[in-house]
Amino acid sequence: MGRVERHLLGTHQHRDARDLSRWLVHLTRSEDELVSILRTGCIEARNSFGAGKAFSIAADSHHSVCFTETPLSELERMTKSKDPRPWGIVFDKERLRKRFGAQSVWYLSDGSPEFDAVNDAMRAGEKDPDAPIWSLTPFIENVRSIGSQNPNDWRWEREWRVRGDLFFEPNDVKRIILDTGGTPKILEEIDMWVPWAIPGEKPATWSGGYPRWEDSVERMLGRCNSQYSTPDQAGAFWDKEDGVYRYLHGEMVDLDEAMDDVFGEMDTELWDELYDELSSRSDVWCRADASWASEPDLDYGRFALD
């Protein structure tokens, strides 16, 4: 996509990295398909994927929706491939992982001990639809060298999957990827009020002329970071016996309480946006003491709780 705005790069842990991404993108071949998805709020799991899709007893559980983890700055590699899919929807990776069970695909070399172990487990469970292996195989693909007789190597797609149809809300959509030729039509038919981008051209242009609240979110996150910090950032320690953080220098609260304290009442969708961003860093927060808050050079946005 050429130049991409800095805040769209990297992950929470590595914010400027161009080889990492906090986004998952579902790409489509046509504008009509993208319009249908946006109108219905559903991406249908029409095809089966994964190592176990050929086993009839588990075939239905392998219908999945596919995404790429390819950074937005490198998305042209996907949209202009031999099987071009120039239209797409951008989601937050952590949101899909937590809400819909999204998982990255595990690529195993064909004939390796690891793939042989998967094959053994599938054969052992081929008469048991509830065998645990069937919960893993939708996310496993075998890799055969490009130079082999039967090549199969899709690692470059950096694929993630969600099992079954994905029913999403409008505020789940973070951006829309458009092909240059169809921009006017889709904007006439769909108004998602989210940024859209054309690979190779402008990195982000506001659909409908309404910029949502991207700038407000950044300012509000800065306000929260000036009053609260993650346990790791605040120097809290992990109590292994009780399985909780201990904070010796002030108060520790859950995220809802911290947001109530900092923001008060606000629009529900804006609350959800802030909550998603902050919860990806930590579920509990430490009220900043005077010494921590006075540090002028701390980059609060870099810290995340694994």
BELGIKA-V476831 format. One record per residue. N is the residue number from 1. OMEGA is omega in whole degrees, 0 to 359 (none if undefined). D_CENTER is the distance of its C-alpha to the mean C-alpha in Angstrom with 2 decimals. Layout:
((N	OMEGA	D_CENTER) (N	OMEGA	D_CENTER))
This chain:
((1	181	18.40) (2	181	20.88) (3	177	20.69) (4	181	17.43) (5	188	17.71) (6	184	17.37) (7	177	14.95) (8	182	12.33) (9	167	12.87) (10	179	11.81) (11	179	10.06) (12	181	11.74) (13	184	14.16) (14	195	14.98) (15	182	14.72) (16	185	16.87) (17	179	15.77) (18	179	15.73) (19	179	14.83) (20	182	11.47) (21	175	8.26) (22	186	5.61) (23	168	4.34) (24	185	4.39) (25	172	7.98) (26	184	10.48) (27	179	13.89) (28	181	17.30) (29	188	20.85) (30	176	22.49) (31	181	22.47) (32	179	23.97) (33	178	21.15) (34	179	18.60) (35	180	21.11) (36	180	21.54) (37	183	17.87) (38	179	17.78) (39	185	21.18) (40	185	20.56) (41	183	17.06) (42	168	16.57) (43	184	15.21) (44	176	17.89) (45	188	17.62) (46	186	20.79) (47	178	20.91) (48	179	21.10) (49	173	19.36) (50	187	19.90) (51	185	22.99) (52	186	24.58) (53	182	24.47) (54	179	28.19) (55	186	29.31) (56	184	30.47) (57	183	30.24) (58	188	26.43) (59	183	25.65) (60	182	24.35) (61	180	21.67) (62	173	20.26) (63	188	19.39) (64	171	15.67) (65	187	13.16) (66	179	11.79) (67	171	8.95) (68	177	9.28) (69	180	7.70) (70	179	10.84) (71	182	11.09) (72	180	12.17) (73	182	15.59) (74	190	16.04) (75	178	14.84) (76	177	18.53) (77	180	18.74) (78	187	16.85) (79	182	18.31) (80	179	21.80) (81	178	22.02) (82	175	24.91) (83	190	23.02) (84	174	21.68) (85	190	18.92) (86	180	19.16) (87	181	17.43) (88	179	13.82) (89	182	11.23) (90	178	8.23) (91	172	5.48) (92	185	3.70) (93	183	0.95) (94	178	4.73) (95	179	6.00) (96	180	5.45) (97	184	6.64) (98	187	9.33) (99	189	10.45) (100	177	10.38) (101	178	10.60) (102	179	8.01) (103	175	9.51) (104	179	10.07) (105	179	13.42) (106	182	16.43) (107	181	18.95) (108	181	22.49) (109	178	25.64) (110	180	28.05) (111	178	31.06) (112	177	29.54) (113	181	30.46) (114	180	26.87) (115	175	26.71) (116	179	30.26) (117	177	29.31) (118	179	26.64) (119	178	29.33) (120	181	31.84) (121	178	29.59) (122	179	29.00) (123	179	32.74) (124	183	33.51) (125	186	31.36) (126	175	32.31) (127	183	34.46) (128	182	32.18) (129	180	29.21) (130	179	28.11) (131	184	28.15) (132	183	25.16) (133	183	24.51) (134	174	23.34) (135	181	20.24) (136	190	19.28) (137	174	20.58) (138	183	18.01) (139	181	15.69) (140	175	18.65) (141	176	20.12) (142	182	23.40) (143	174	24.05) (144	186	27.46) (145	178	28.71) (146	181	28.93) (147	183	32.64) (148	181	33.21) (149	181	35.01) (150	187	31.93) (151	177	28.96) (152	182	25.38) (153	182	22.82) (154	183	19.34) (155	183	17.73) (156	179	17.29) (157	179	14.67) (158	192	12.17) (159	168	11.18) (160	179	8.86) (161	170	10.50) (162	179	11.06) (163	178	14.79) (164	179	16.80) (165	178	16.41) (166	177	13.39) (167	186	15.00) (168	175	13.08) (169	180	14.67) (170	182	15.30) (171	171	13.61) (172	184	10.21) (173	182	10.61) (174	177	10.13) (175	176	12.07) (176	177	14.15) (177	184	15.28) (178	171	19.02) (179	186	21.79) (180	188	24.73) (181	188	27.25) (182	186	25.84) (183	184	24.64) (184	185	27.56) (185	184	27.48) (186	179	23.93) (187	175	24.40) (188	186	27.60) (189	185	26.13) (190	174	22.76) (191	182	22.22) (192	182	18.74) (193	176	19.58) (194	180	16.47) (195	172	16.68) (196	183	17.12) (197	175	17.51) (198	180	19.78) (199	179	19.15) (200	179	22.16) (201	181	23.25) (202	182	22.22) (203	180	18.69) (204	175	18.38) (205	186	21.02) (206	176	21.13) (207	178	21.72) (208	178	24.76) (209	182	25.61) (210	188	23.89) (211	180	21.55) (212	181	19.99) (213	181	19.72) (214	181	17.67) (215	180	20.77) (216	180	21.58) (217	180	18.28) (218	179	18.91) (219	182	22.49) (220	175	21.79) (221	176	19.42) (222	178	22.30) (223	178	24.72) (224	181	22.88) (225	178	22.72) (226	183	26.46) (227	182	27.29) (228	177	24.91) (229	175	23.31) (230	179	21.19) (231	179	23.55) (232	182	23.07) (233	184	23.84) (234	180	26.79) (235	175	28.31) (236	179	28.07) (237	183	28.74) (238	177	27.39) (239	184	30.13) (240	183	29.71) (241	181	32.47) (242	179	31.04) (243	180	27.33) (244	172	26.87) (245	173	26.78) (246	183	30.18) (247	188	30.60) (248	188	34.19) (249	180	34.15) (250	186	33.13) (251	174	31.31) (252	183	28.01) (253	175	26.30) (254	188	23.23) (255	181	20.54) (256	181	22.07) (257	178	25.44) (258	180	24.32) (259	176	22.74) (260	182	25.93) (261	185	28.01) (262	191	26.36) (263	186	25.52) (264	182	27.62) (265	178	27.20) (266	177	24.90) (267	184	23.27) (268	182	21.02) (269	177	18.07) (270	176	18.48) (271	180	18.68) (272	181	15.42) (273	179	13.70) (274	181	15.52) (275	180	15.00) (276	181	11.18) (277	184	11.60) (278	181	14.52) (279	176	13.55) (280	178	10.77) (281	180	13.96) (282	175	16.50) (283	176	17.91) (284	186	21.40) (285	180	22.83) (286	177	26.18) (287	185	28.42) (288	173	29.27) (289	188	32.90) (290	183	35.07) (291	180	34.97) (292	184	31.20) (293	184	30.85) (294	179	33.61) (295	187	31.97) (296	191	31.67) (297	181	29.57) (298	175	26.62) (299	188	23.23) (300	185	21.63) (301	184	18.15) (302	190	18.00) (303	178	18.29) (304	176	15.76) (305	181	16.66) (306	none	15.42))
